[in-house]
Amino acid sequence: MLLGILAHITDDNEAYAIVRQLMDALPPGSYLVACDDTNVIHGEAMDEMIRQWNESGENPRVNRTPATIARFFDGLELVDPGVVSVSRWRPGPIHLGEIRDVDDFGGVGRKR
């Protein structure tokens, strides 16, 4: 599970290489669960969050696009509903109102 972890590896190629290395070490049938922040729902607010984080923290982070996050699952069997806003990932019946998208996208992939 890489939930909110990959955003701290700011170089995309390095992040992809780390995920490939981790998945290569696992047997077929293993799963990757990953999610990270985007800026597609609340663009300016999420960009500002990253700016403030990077100014004050020692471990920088980056927002990625949903397509960039989806690449972490290359070569894996992506489980439905795919890479989506985590609030839409298998939502059950709710009685609190409509589901709202959040700037945290992720998915689950199974190694073949």
C-alpha distances in whole Angstrom, upper triangle without the diagonal:
4,6,9,9,10,13,15,15,18,19,18,19,17,14,14,16,13,10,13,14,11,11,15,14,13,15,16,14,11,8,6,5,6,9,12,15,18,22,23,24,25,26,28,26,23,25,27,24,22,26,26,23,24,27,27,23,23,20,20,18,18,18,18,19,17,19,17,14,15,16,12,12,16,17,14,16,15,15,17,18,16,15,16,17,14,17,18,15,17,19,22,25,26,29,28,29,28,24,24,21,19,18,15,14,11,10,9,11,12,14,17
4,6,5,7,10,11,12,14,16,15,16,15,11,12,14,11,9,13,13,11,12,15,15,14,17,18,17,14,11,8,6,5,7,9,12,15,19,20,21,23,23,25,23,20,21,23,20,19,22,23,20,20,24,23,20,20,16,17,14,15,15,14,16,15,17,15,11,13,14,10,12,15,17,15,17,15,16,18,18,16,14,15,15,14,17,18,16,18,20,23,26,27,30,29,29,27,24,23,20,18,16,13,12,10,10,10,12,14,15,19
4,5,8,9,11,13,15,17,16,18,17,13,15,17,14,12,16,17,14,15,19,19,18,21,21,20,16,13,10,7,5,5,7,10,13,17,18,19,20,20,23,21,17,19,21,18,17,21,21,18,19,23,22,19,19,16,16,13,14,13,13,15,14,17,15,12,14,15,12,14,17,19,17,18,16,16,18,17,15,13,14,13,11,14,16,14,16,18,21,24,24,27,25,26,24,21,20,17,15,13,10,10,8,10,11,13,16,18,22
4,6,6,8,10,12,15,14,17,16,12,15,17,14,13,17,18,16,17,21,21,21,24,24,23,20,16,13,10,7,6,5,7,11,14,16,17,17,18,20,18,14,16,17,14,13,17,17,14,15,19,18,16,16,13,13,10,11,10,11,14,14,16,14,11,14,16,13,15,19,21,20,21,19,19,20,19,17,14,15,13,12,15,17,16,19,20,23,26,25,28,26,26,25,21,19,17,14,12,9,10,10,12,14,16,19,21,24
4,6,6,8,10,13,13,15,13,10,12,14,11,11,15,15,13,15,19,19,19,22,23,22,19,16,13,11,8,8,7,10,13,17,19,20,20,20,22,20,17,18,19,16,14,18,18,15,15,19,18,15,15,11,11,9,11,12,12,15,15,17,14,12,15,15,12,15,18,20,19,21,19,20,22,21,19,16,17,16,15,18,20,19,22,23,26,29,29,31,30,30,28,25,23,20,17,15,12,13,12,14,15,16,19,20,24
4,5,5,8,10,9,11,10,6,9,11,9,9,13,14,13,14,17,18,18,22,22,22,19,16,12,11,8,8,7,9,12,15,18,19,20,19,21,20,16,17,19,16,14,17,18,15,15,19,19,16,15,12,11,8,9,10,10,13,13,14,11,9,12,12,10,13,15,18,17,20,18,20,21,21,18,15,16,16,16,19,20,19,22,24,27,30,30,33,31,31,29,25,24,20,18,15,12,12,11,13,15,16,18,19,22
4,5,6,9,9,12,11,9,11,14,12,12,16,17,16,18,21,22,22,25,26,26,22,19,16,14,10,9,6,7,10,12,15,17,17,16,17,17,13,13,15,13,10,13,15,12,12,15,16,13,13,10,8,5,5,7,8,11,13,14,11,10,13,14,12,15,18,21,20,22,20,22,23,22,19,16,16,16,15,19,20,20,23,24,28,30,30,32,30,30,28,24,22,19,16,13,11,12,12,15,17,18,21,22,26
4,6,9,10,13,11,9,13,14,12,13,17,17,16,19,21,22,23,26,27,27,24,21,18,16,13,12,10,11,13,16,19,20,20,19,20,19,15,15,16,14,11,13,14,11,10,14,14,11,10,6,6,4,7,9,11,15,16,18,14,13,17,16,14,18,20,23,23,25,23,25,26,25,23,19,20,19,19,22,24,23,26,27,31,34,33,35,33,33,31,28,25,22,19,16,14,15,15,18,20,21,24,24,28
4,6,7,9,7,6,9,11,9,11,14,14,14,17,19,20,21,25,26,26,23,21,17,16,13,13,11,13,14,17,20,22,22,20,21,21,17,17,19,17,13,16,17,14,13,16,17,14,12,9,8,7,8,11,11,14,16,17,13,12,16,15,13,16,18,21,21,24,22,24,26,26,22,19,21,20,20,24,25,24,27,29,32,35,35,38,36,36,33,30,27,24,21,18,16,16,16,18,20,20,23,22,26
4,6,9,8,7,11,12,12,13,16,17,18,20,22,23,24,28,28,29,26,23,19,19,15,14,12,12,13,15,18,20,20,18,19,19,16,14,16,15,11,13,15,13,11,15,16,14,13,10,7,6,6,9,9,13,15,16,12,12,16,15,14,18,19,22,22,25,24,26,27,26,23,20,21,20,21,24,26,25,28,30,33,36,36,38,36,36,33,30,27,24,21,17,16,16,17,19,21,22,25,25,28
4,6,5,6,9,10,11,13,14,16,17,19,20,22,23,27,27,28,25,23,20,20,16,16,14,15,15,17,19,22,23,20,21,22,18,17,19,19,15,16,19,17,14,18,19,17,16,13,11,10,9,11,11,13,16,15,12,13,15,14,13,17,17,20,21,24,23,26,28,27,23,20,22,22,23,26,27,26,30,32,35,38,38,41,39,38,35,32,29,26,23,20,19,18,18,20,22,22,24,24,27
4,5,5,6,9,10,11,12,14,15,17,18,20,22,25,25,25,23,21,17,17,14,14,13,14,14,16,18,21,22,20,21,22,18,17,20,19,16,18,21,19,17,20,22,20,19,16,13,11,10,11,9,11,13,12,8,10,12,10,10,13,14,17,18,21,20,23,24,24,20,17,19,20,21,24,25,24,27,29,33,36,36,39,37,36,34,30,28,24,22,18,17,16,16,17,19,19,21,21,24
4,5,5,6,9,10,11,12,14,15,16,19,20,23,24,25,23,21,18,19,16,17,16,17,17,20,21,25,25,23,25,26,22,21,24,23,20,22,24,22,20,23,25,22,21,18,16,15,13,15,13,14,16,14,11,12,14,10,10,14,13,16,18,21,20,24,26,25,22,19,22,23,24,27,27,26,29,32,35,38,39,42,40,39,37,33,31,27,25,22,20,19,18,19,20,19,21,20,23
4,5,5,6,9,10,11,12,14,15,17,19,22,23,24,22,20,17,18,16,17,16,17,18,21,23,26,26,25,26,26,23,22,24,23,19,21,23,21,19,22,23,20,18,15,14,13,13,15,14,16,18,17,13,13,15,13,11,15,15,17,18,22,22,24,27,26,23,20,23,24,24,28,28,27,30,32,35,39,39,42,40,40,37,34,32,28,26,22,21,19,19,20,20,19,21,20,23
4,5,5,6,9,10,11,12,14,16,17,21,21,22,19,17,14,14,12,13,12,14,15,18,20,23,24,22,24,24,20,20,23,21,18,20,22,19,18,22,22,20,18,15,13,12,11,13,11,14,15,14,11,10,12,10,8,12,13,15,16,19,19,21,23,23,20,17,19,20,20,24,25,23,26,28,32,35,35,38,37,36,34,30,28,25,22,19,17,16,15,16,17,16,18,18,21
4,5,5,6,9,10,11,12,14,16,19,19,20,17,16,13,14,12,13,13,16,17,20,21,24,25,24,26,26,22,22,25,24,21,23,25,23,21,25,26,23,22,18,17,15,14,15,12,14,14,13,10,10,11,8,6,9,9,12,13,16,16,19,22,22,18,16,19,20,20,24,24,22,25,28,31,35,35,38,37,37,34,30,29,25,23,20,18,16,15,15,15,14,16,15,18
4,5,5,6,9,10,10,13,15,18,19,20,18,17,14,16,15,16,17,19,20,23,25,28,29,27,29,29,26,25,28,26,23,25,27,25,23,27,27,24,23,19,18,17,17,18,16,18,18,17,13,13,14,11,9,12,12,13,15,18,19,21,24,25,21,19,22,24,24,28,28,26,28,31,34,38,38,42,41,40,38,34,32,29,27,24,22,20,18,18,18,16,17,16,18
4,5,5,6,9,10,11,13,16,18,19,16,15,12,14,13,15,15,18,20,23,25,27,28,27,29,29,25,25,27,25,22,25,26,23,22,25,26,22,21,17,17,16,16,18,16,18,18,18,15,14,15,13,10,12,13,14,15,18,19,21,24,24,21,19,22,23,22,26,27,24,27,30,33,36,37,40,39,39,37,33,31,28,26,23,20,19,17,17,17,16,17,15,19
4,5,5,6,8,10,11,14,15,16,13,12,9,11,10,13,14,17,19,22,23,26,27,26,29,28,24,25,27,25,22,25,27,24,23,27,27,24,23,19,19,17,16,17,15,17,16,16,13,11,12,10,7,9,10,11,11,15,15,17,20,21,17,16,19,20,20,23,24,21,24,26,29,33,34,37,36,36,34,30,29,26,24,21,18,17,14,14,13,12,13,12,15
4,5,5,6,9,10,13,13,15,13,12,10,13,13,16,17,20,21,25,26,28,30,29,31,31,27,28,30,29,26,29,30,27,26,30,31,27,26,22,22,20,20,20,18,19,18,17,15,13,13,11,8,9,9,9,10,14,15,18,21,22,19,18,21,23,22,26,26,23,26,29,32,35,36,40,39,39,36,33,32,28,27,24,22,19,17,16,15,12,13,11,14
4,6,5,7,9,12,14,16,14,14,12,15,15,18,19,22,24,27,29,31,32,31,34,33,29,30,32,30,27,30,31,28,27,30,31,27,25,22,22,21,21,22,20,22,22,20,18,17,17,14,11,13,13,13,13,17,18,21,24,25,22,21,24,26,25,29,29,26,28,31,34,37,38,42,41,41,39,35,34,31,29,27,24,22,19,19,17,15,15,13,15
4,6,5,7,11,12,14,11,11,9,12,12,16,17,21,23,27,28,30,31,31,33,32,29,29,31,29,26,29,31,27,27,30,30,27,25,21,22,20,21,22,20,22,21,20,18,16,16,15,11,12,13,13,13,16,17,19,22,23,20,19,22,24,23,26,27,24,25,28,31,35,35,39,38,39,37,33,32,29,27,25,22,20,17,16,15,13,13,11,14
4,5,5,8,9,11,8,8,8,11,12,16,18,22,23,27,28,30,32,31,34,33,29,30,33,30,28,31,33,29,29,33,33,29,28,24,24,22,22,23,20,22,20,19,18,16,15,13,10,10,11,10,9,13,14,16,20,21,18,18,21,23,22,25,25,22,24,27,29,33,34,38,38,38,36,32,32,29,27,25,22,20,17,15,13,10,10,8,11
4,6,8,9,12,10,12,11,15,16,19,21,25,26,30,31,33,35,34,37,36,33,33,36,34,31,34,35,32,31,35,35,32,30,26,27,25,25,25,23,24,23,22,20,18,18,16,13,13,12,11,11,14,17,19,23,24,21,21,25,27,26,29,29,26,27,31,33,37,38,42,41,42,39,36,35,32,31,29,26,23,20,19,16,13,12,9,11
4,7,10,12,10,12,12,15,17,20,22,26,28,32,33,35,36,36,38,38,34,34,37,34,32,35,36,32,32,35,35,32,30,26,27,26,26,27,25,27,25,25,23,21,20,18,15,15,16,14,14,17,19,20,24,26,23,23,26,28,27,30,30,27,28,31,33,37,38,42,42,42,40,37,36,34,32,30,27,25,22,20,17,15,14,11,13
4,7,8,6,9,10,13,16,19,22,26,28,31,32,34,36,36,38,37,34,35,37,34,32,35,36,33,33,37,36,33,31,28,28,27,27,27,25,26,25,24,23,20,19,18,15,14,15,13,12,14,16,18,21,23,21,21,25,26,25,28,28,24,25,29,30,34,36,39,39,40,38,34,34,32,31,29,26,24,20,18,15,13,11,8,11
4,6,6,9,12,15,18,22,25,28,30,34,34,36,38,38,41,40,36,38,40,37,35,39,40,36,36,40,40,36,35,31,32,30,30,30,28,29,27,26,25,22,21,20,17,16,16,14,12,14,16,17,21,23,22,23,26,28,26,29,29,25,26,29,31,34,36,40,40,41,39,36,36,33,32,31,28,26,22,19,16,13,10,8,9
4,6,9,11,15,18,21,24,28,30,33,33,35,37,37,40,40,36,37,40,38,36,39,40,37,37,41,41,38,36,33,33,31,30,30,27,28,25,24,24,22,20,19,17,14,15,12,10,11,14,15,19,21,19,21,24,27,25,28,27,23,24,27,29,33,35,38,39,39,37,34,34,32,32,31,27,25,21,18,14,11,8,5,5
4,7,10,13,16,20,23,27,28,32,32,33,36,36,39,38,35,36,39,37,35,39,40,37,37,41,40,37,36,33,33,30,30,29,27,27,24,24,24,21,19,19,17,14,15,13,10,10,12,12,16,18,17,19,22,24,23,25,24,21,21,24,25,29,31,35,36,36,34,31,32,30,29,29,25,23,19,16,12,10,6,5,6
4,7,10,13,17,20,24,26,30,30,31,33,34,37,36,32,34,36,33,32,35,36,33,34,37,37,34,33,29,29,27,27,26,24,25,22,22,22,19,17,17,14,12,14,13,10,10,12,12,16,18,17,18,21,23,21,24,23,19,20,23,25,28,30,34,34,35,33,30,30,28,27,27,23,21,17,14,10,8,6,5,8
4,6,10,13,17,20,22,26,26,27,29,30,33,32,29,30,33,30,29,32,33,30,31,34,34,31,30,27,27,24,24,23,21,22,19,19,19,16,14,15,12,10,13,12,9,9,10,10,13,15,13,14,17,19,17,20,19,16,17,20,22,26,27,31,31,32,30,26,26,24,23,23,19,17,13,10,7,5,4,6,9
4,6,10,13,17,19,23,23,24,26,27,30,29,25,27,29,27,25,29,30,27,27,31,31,28,27,23,23,21,20,20,18,18,16,16,15,12,12,12,9,8,11,11,8,10,9,10,13,15,12,12,15,17,15,18,18,15,16,19,22,26,27,30,30,30,28,25,25,22,21,20,16,14,10,8,6,5,6,8,12
4,7,11,14,16,20,21,21,23,24,27,26,22,24,27,24,23,26,27,24,25,29,29,26,26,22,22,19,19,18,16,17,14,16,15,11,11,13,10,9,13,14,11,12,10,10,12,13,11,10,12,13,11,15,15,12,14,16,19,23,23,27,27,27,25,21,21,19,17,17,13,11,8,6,5,7,9,11,15
4,7,11,13,17,18,19,20,21,24,22,19,21,23,20,19,23,24,21,22,25,25,23,23,19,18,15,15,14,12,13,12,13,12,8,9,11,8,9,12,15,12,14,11,12,14,14,11,9,11,12,10,14,14,12,15,17,20,24,24,27,26,26,24,21,20,17,15,14,10,8,5,6,7,9,12,14,17
4,7,10,13,14,15,17,17,20,19,15,17,20,17,16,20,21,18,19,23,23,21,21,18,17,13,13,11,10,11,10,12,11,7,9,12,10,11,14,17,15,16,13,14,15,14,11,9,9,9,8,11,13,11,14,16,19,22,22,25,24,24,22,18,17,14,12,10,6,5,4,7,9,12,15,17,21
4,7,10,12,13,14,14,17,15,12,14,16,14,12,16,17,15,16,19,20,18,19,15,14,10,9,7,7,9,9,12,10,7,11,12,11,13,16,19,18,19,16,17,18,16,14,11,11,10,9,13,14,14,17,18,22,25,24,27,25,25,22,19,17,14,11,8,5,6,6,10,13,15,18,20,24
4,7,9,10,11,11,13,12,8,10,13,10,10,13,15,13,14,18,18,17,18,15,13,10,8,5,6,8,9,12,11,9,12,15,14,16,19,22,21,22,19,20,20,18,16,12,11,9,10,13,14,15,18,19,22,25,24,26,24,23,21,18,15,12,9,5,4,6,9,12,16,18,22,24,27
4,6,8,9,8,11,11,7,9,12,11,10,13,15,14,15,18,20,19,20,18,15,11,8,5,5,5,7,10,10,9,12,14,14,16,19,22,22,23,19,20,20,18,16,12,11,9,11,13,15,16,19,20,23,26,25,27,25,24,21,18,15,11,9,5,6,7,10,14,17,19,23,25,28
4,6,6,4,7,8,5,7,10,10,10,12,14,14,15,18,20,19,21,19,16,13,10,6,7,7,9,12,12,12,15,17,18,20,22,25,25,26,22,23,23,20,18,15,13,11,14,15,16,18,22,22,25,27,26,28,25,24,21,18,15,11,9,6,9,10,13,17,21,23,26,28,31
4,6,5,9,10,9,10,13,13,14,16,18,18,19,22,23,23,25,23,20,16,13,9,9,7,8,11,12,12,14,17,18,20,21,25,24,25,21,22,21,18,17,13,11,10,13,14,15,17,20,20,24,25,24,26,24,22,19,16,13,10,9,7,9,10,13,16,20,22,26,28,31
4,6,9,9,9,11,13,13,14,17,18,19,20,23,24,24,26,24,21,18,15,12,12,11,11,14,15,15,17,20,21,22,24,27,26,26,23,23,21,18,18,15,12,9,12,12,13,16,19,18,22,23,22,23,21,19,16,13,10,7,6,6,9,10,14,17,21,24,27,30,32
4,6,6,6,8,10,11,12,14,15,16,18,20,21,22,24,23,20,17,15,12,13,12,14,17,17,17,19,22,23,24,27,30,29,29,26,26,24,22,21,18,15,12,15,14,16,19,22,21,24,25,23,25,22,20,18,15,12,10,8,7,11,13,16,20,24,26,30,32,35
4,6,5,6,9,10,11,12,14,15,17,18,20,21,23,22,18,16,13,10,11,11,13,16,16,16,19,21,22,24,26,30,29,30,26,27,26,23,22,18,16,14,17,17,19,21,24,24,27,29,27,28,25,24,21,19,15,13,11,9,12,14,17,21,24,27,31,33,35
4,5,5,6,9,10,10,12,14,15,16,18,20,22,21,18,16,14,12,14,14,16,19,19,19,22,24,25,27,29,33,32,33,30,30,29,27,25,22,20,17,20,20,22,24,28,27,30,31,29,30,27,26,23,21,18,16,14,11,15,17,20,24,28,30,34,36,39
4,5,5,6,9,10,11,12,14,15,17,18,21,20,17,15,13,12,14,15,17,20,20,19,22,25,25,27,29,33,32,33,30,30,29,26,25,22,19,16,18,18,21,23,26,25,28,29,27,28,25,24,22,20,16,14,12,10,13,16,19,23,27,29,33,35,38
4,5,5,6,9,10,10,12,14,16,16,19,17,14,12,10,8,11,12,14,17,16,16,19,21,21,24,26,29,29,30,26,27,26,24,22,19,17,14,16,17,19,21,24,24,27,28,27,28,25,24,22,19,16,13,10,8,10,13,16,20,24,26,30,32,35
4,5,5,6,9,10,11,12,14,15,18,16,13,11,9,8,11,12,15,17,16,17,20,21,22,24,26,30,30,31,28,29,29,26,24,21,19,17,19,20,22,24,27,27,30,32,30,32,29,28,25,23,19,17,14,11,13,15,19,22,26,28,31,33,36
4,5,5,6,8,10,11,12,14,17,16,13,12,11,11,14,16,19,21,20,20,23,25,25,28,30,33,33,34,31,32,31,29,27,24,22,20,21,22,24,26,29,29,32,33,31,32,29,28,27,24,21,19,16,13,15,18,21,25,28,31,34,36,39
4,5,5,6,9,10,11,12,15,14,12,10,10,10,13,16,18,21,19,19,22,24,23,26,28,32,31,32,29,30,30,28,26,22,21,18,19,20,23,24,27,27,30,31,29,31,27,27,25,23,19,17,14,12,13,16,19,23,26,28,32,34,37
4,5,5,6,8,10,10,13,11,8,7,7,7,11,14,17,19,17,17,20,21,21,24,26,30,29,31,28,29,29,27,25,21,21,18,19,21,23,24,28,28,31,33,31,33,30,29,28,25,21,19,15,12,13,16,18,22,25,27,30,32,35
4,6,5,6,9,10,13,12,9,9,9,10,14,17,20,22,20,20,24,24,24,27,29,33,33,34,32,33,33,31,29,25,24,22,23,24,27,28,31,31,34,36,34,36,33,32,30,28,24,22,19,16,17,19,22,26,29,31,34,35,39
4,5,5,6,8,12,12,10,10,12,13,17,19,22,24,22,22,26,27,26,29,31,35,34,36,33,34,34,32,30,27,26,23,23,25,28,29,32,32,35,36,34,35,32,32,30,28,25,23,19,17,18,21,23,27,30,32,35,37,40
4,5,5,6,9,9,7,8,10,11,15,18,21,23,21,20,24,25,24,27,29,32,32,34,31,32,32,31,29,25,24,22,22,23,26,27,30,30,33,35,33,35,32,32,30,27,24,22,19,16,16,19,21,25,27,29,32,34,37
4,6,5,7,7,5,7,9,12,15,18,21,23,20,20,24,24,23,27,29,32,32,34,32,33,34,32,30,26,25,23,24,26,28,29,32,32,36,38,36,38,35,35,33,30,27,25,21,18,18,20,22,26,28,30,33,34,37
4,6,8,10,8,10,12,15,18,22,24,26,24,24,28,28,27,30,32,36,36,38,35,36,37,35,33,29,29,27,27,29,31,32,35,35,38,40,38,40,37,37,35,33,29,27,24,21,21,24,26,29,32,34,37,38,41
4,7,9,9,11,14,16,20,23,26,28,25,25,29,29,28,31,33,37,36,38,36,37,37,36,34,30,29,27,27,28,31,32,35,35,38,40,38,39,36,36,35,32,29,27,24,21,22,24,26,30,32,34,37,38,41
4,6,7,9,12,15,19,22,24,27,24,23,27,27,25,29,31,34,33,36,33,34,35,34,32,28,28,26,25,27,30,30,33,34,36,39,37,38,36,36,35,32,29,27,23,21,20,23,24,27,29,31,34,35,38
4,6,10,13,16,19,23,25,27,24,23,27,27,25,28,30,33,33,35,33,35,36,35,32,29,29,27,27,29,32,31,35,35,38,41,39,41,38,39,37,34,32,29,25,23,22,24,25,28,29,31,33,34,37
4,7,10,14,16,20,22,24,20,20,23,23,21,24,26,29,29,31,30,31,32,31,29,25,26,24,24,26,29,28,31,32,35,38,37,39,36,37,35,32,29,27,23,20,19,21,21,24,26,27,30,30,34
4,7,11,13,17,19,21,18,17,21,21,20,23,25,28,28,30,29,30,31,30,27,24,24,23,23,25,27,27,31,31,34,37,36,38,35,35,34,30,27,25,21,18,17,19,20,23,25,26,29,30,33
4,7,10,13,16,18,15,14,18,18,17,20,22,25,25,27,25,27,28,26,24,20,20,19,19,22,24,24,27,28,31,34,33,35,32,32,30,27,24,21,18,14,14,15,16,20,22,23,26,27,31
4,6,10,13,14,12,12,15,16,15,18,20,24,24,26,23,25,26,24,21,18,18,17,18,20,22,22,26,27,30,33,32,34,32,31,29,25,22,19,16,12,12,13,15,18,21,22,25,26,30
4,7,10,12,10,10,13,14,14,17,19,23,23,24,21,23,23,21,19,15,15,14,15,17,19,19,23,24,27,30,29,31,29,28,25,22,19,16,13,9,9,10,13,16,19,21,24,26,29
4,7,8,6,6,10,11,11,14,16,19,19,21,19,20,21,19,16,12,13,13,14,17,18,18,22,23,27,29,29,31,29,28,25,22,19,16,13,10,10,9,11,14,17,18,22,23,26
4,5,5,6,9,10,12,14,15,19,19,20,17,19,19,17,14,11,11,11,14,16,16,17,21,22,26,28,28,30,28,27,24,21,18,14,13,10,10,9,11,13,17,18,21,23,25
4,5,5,6,9,10,12,13,17,16,17,14,15,15,13,10,7,7,9,11,14,13,14,17,19,22,25,25,28,26,25,22,18,16,13,12,9,9,6,8,10,13,15,18,20,23
4,5,5,7,9,10,11,15,15,16,13,16,16,14,11,8,10,12,14,17,16,16,19,21,25,28,28,31,30,28,25,22,20,16,16,13,13,10,10,12,14,15,18,19,21
4,5,5,7,10,10,14,15,17,15,17,18,17,13,10,12,14,15,19,18,18,21,23,27,30,30,33,32,30,27,24,22,18,17,14,13,10,11,12,15,15,18,19,21
4,5,6,8,10,13,13,15,12,14,15,14,11,8,10,11,12,16,16,15,18,20,24,27,27,30,29,28,25,21,20,16,15,12,10,7,7,9,11,12,15,17,20
4,5,6,7,11,10,12,9,12,13,12,8,6,9,12,13,16,15,14,17,20,23,26,27,30,29,28,25,22,20,17,16,14,12,9,8,8,10,10,13,15,17
4,5,5,9,10,12,11,14,16,15,12,10,13,15,17,20,19,18,21,23,27,30,31,34,33,32,29,25,24,21,20,17,15,12,11,11,12,11,14,14,16
4,6,9,9,11,10,13,15,16,12,10,13,15,16,19,19,17,20,23,26,29,30,33,33,32,29,25,24,21,19,17,15,12,10,9,10,9,12,12,15
4,6,5,8,7,10,13,13,10,9,13,15,16,19,18,16,18,21,24,28,29,32,32,31,29,25,24,21,20,19,16,13,10,8,8,6,9,9,12
4,5,8,9,12,15,15,12,12,15,18,19,22,21,19,21,24,27,31,32,36,35,34,31,28,27,24,23,21,19,16,13,12,11,9,10,10,12
4,7,9,12,15,17,14,14,18,21,21,25,23,21,22,26,28,32,34,37,37,37,34,30,30,27,26,25,22,19,16,14,12,9,9,8,8
4,6,9,12,14,11,12,16,19,19,22,20,18,19,23,25,29,30,34,34,34,31,28,28,25,24,23,20,17,14,11,9,5,5,5,7
4,6,10,12,10,12,15,19,18,21,19,16,17,20,23,26,28,32,33,32,29,26,26,24,24,23,21,17,14,11,8,5,5,6,7
4,7,8,6,8,11,15,15,17,15,12,14,17,20,23,25,29,29,28,26,22,23,20,20,20,17,14,11,7,6,4,6,9,10
4,6,6,9,11,14,13,16,13,10,10,14,16,20,22,26,26,26,23,20,21,19,20,20,17,14,11,7,6,6,7,11,12
3,5,8,10,13,12,14,11,8,8,12,14,17,19,23,24,23,20,18,19,17,18,19,17,14,11,8,8,9,11,15,16
4,7,7,10,10,11,8,6,7,10,13,16,18,21,22,21,18,15,16,14,16,16,15,12,10,8,9,11,13,17,18
4,6,10,10,12,10,8,10,13,16,19,21,24,24,23,20,17,17,15,15,15,13,10,8,6,7,8,12,15,16
4,7,8,11,10,8,11,14,17,20,21,24,24,23,20,16,16,13,13,12,10,6,5,5,8,10,13,16,18
4,6,8,6,7,10,12,15,18,18,21,21,19,16,13,12,9,9,10,8,5,6,7,10,13,16,19,22
4,5,6,7,10,11,15,17,17,19,18,17,14,10,9,6,6,7,6,4,7,9,12,15,19,22,25
4,5,5,9,9,13,15,15,18,17,16,14,10,10,8,7,8,6,5,6,8,11,14,18,21,24
4,6,8,7,10,12,12,14,13,13,11,7,7,6,7,9,8,9,10,11,14,18,21,24,27
4,6,6,9,12,12,15,14,13,11,7,8,7,9,11,10,9,10,10,13,16,19,23,25
4,6,9,12,13,17,17,16,14,11,12,10,11,13,11,9,8,8,10,13,16,19,22
4,6,10,12,15,16,16,14,11,13,13,14,16,14,13,12,10,11,14,16,20,22
4,7,8,12,12,12,11,8,11,12,13,16,15,14,14,13,14,18,20,24,26
4,6,10,12,12,12,10,14,15,17,20,18,18,17,16,17,20,22,26,28
4,7,9,10,10,10,14,16,18,22,21,20,20,20,21,24,26,30,31
4,6,7,8,8,12,15,17,20,20,20,21,21,22,26,28,31,33
4,6,8,10,13,17,18,22,22,23,24,24,26,29,31,35,37
4,7,9,11,15,16,20,20,22,23,24,26,29,32,36,38
4,7,9,13,15,19,20,21,22,23,26,29,32,36,38
4,6,10,13,16,17,18,20,21,24,27,30,33,35
4,7,9,13,14,14,16,17,20,23,26,30,32
4,6,10,11,13,15,17,20,23,27,30,33
4,7,8,9,12,14,18,21,24,28,30
4,5,8,11,14,17,21,24,27,30
4,6,10,13,17,20,24,26,29
4,7,10,14,17,20,23,26
4,7,11,14,17,20,23
4,7,10,14,16,19
4,7,10,13,16
4,7,10,13
4,7,9
4,6
4
